Structures are given as C-alpha cells and as structure tokens.
Amino acid sequence: MSGVLSLTLPVETAEHGLKRMLEQLHLGETITLVGAEGVPLAVIVSLQKPATVEAEPASDWEARWDALARKVSQAWKGEKGAVETLVEMRR
C-alpha cells in the first residue's frame, strides 16, 4: 500500500456497513465519523495488521512474461518494432 487510507463518513453510512469497512482497513488507517452537520464525532483507527499476500514465485512470473513477449512478437504485424512505435507515439 502506498499511503495510509483515511475515510470520512456520515454516521448513518457507518451504521449500515461498519463491519465491512473495518475488514478493509489496514494497520493505522482511519475512518472519521461525522454527524449531520459535518462535525467530526469519532475517529476509528485500525489495529489489525494486513493479511499477508502469498507472492508468486519469481520464476513463474518471469516465465509468464516471457510467454507473453513471444506471443506479442509473433502477432506483431508492423514494419517497425513495438518499442520504435511507442517512441514515435510519445513524440
């Protein structure tokens, strides 16, 4: 995660989906509950650590990228290569 999430929600919204919102928060992220006039009433700070995401083995990832590169190369029909085309498009 690139930054800490901070949400501001009306109390009425939190009443209906608080459990789901709490499950989505990571450690240190906050939800600020505001009243009808927009005045902050409470701040909820998550204390749960994010679930670990099982990383794909590097060799499998590289093999998939290589297969994709070969597929694109075989399907490429232009006179110029893909990199040359991208460079021209960015000019």
N, C-alpha and C positions, 0 to 999 in steps of 0.2 A: 504494500500500500504506500502511495507516495506522500500522503498527508493525513492528518487526523481529521476525521469526519466530525462535523458539528451541525446538528439539525435544530431548527426552531419550529415547534409545532404547537397548535392550539390544544388545550387540554382535551377538548372534545374529540379530536383526532386520535390522541394518545389513548383515550378510553377504549376505543374500538380495536386498536392494533398494537398495543404496547408490547405484548409478548413477542410478536413477530419482529418489531423494531429492535427490541433488546437482543434477540438472537442474531441480528445482522451487525450489531456494534462490535467493534474490536477494542482491545485494551486502550483506555484513555479517550476514546471517542465519547461525545456527549450529545444529549438531547436536552434542549431548553424548552420547558413547557410554559406557554404564555396564556394569560386569561383573555377574556372577551375584548378588553381594551388594548391588547397587545403588550401588557405589562408582564415581565418575566415573573413566574411563580415558583419555579423549581428548576434545578439542573440535575440531570441524571448522568452519571459518569460510569462507563462500563469498566468492570474489574476483571472481566474474563479475557484470557489470552486467546488469540486467534487459533482456530483449528489448523493443524499442520496439513499442508497440501503435499501429497506424495509426488515428488518430482519424477518426470520421465527420464529414464537412463539416457545419458548423452549420446551413446552410440545409436540408440533407436531414433532419437531426434535427428541426428546427422544423416542417418540412412533415409529417413523420410524426406529431408530437404534435398538430398542428392537425387532421389527418385523424382521429386517434383521438378528439379532443374532439368533432368533428362527429358521428362515429358514436355516441358515448355520448349526446350531446344528442338525436339522433334516436330512440334506443332508450329514452330515459328516459320512464317512464310515471307517475311520482308527481305529486301536486299541488304539492309543494314541490320546489325545485331541489336538486341534489346537495349543494351547499355547506350549505344550510339543514338538510338531513337529517343530514349529518355533524356539524354543530354540536350538534344535538339528541342524537345518539348519544353524544357526548363528555361530556354533562352528567351 
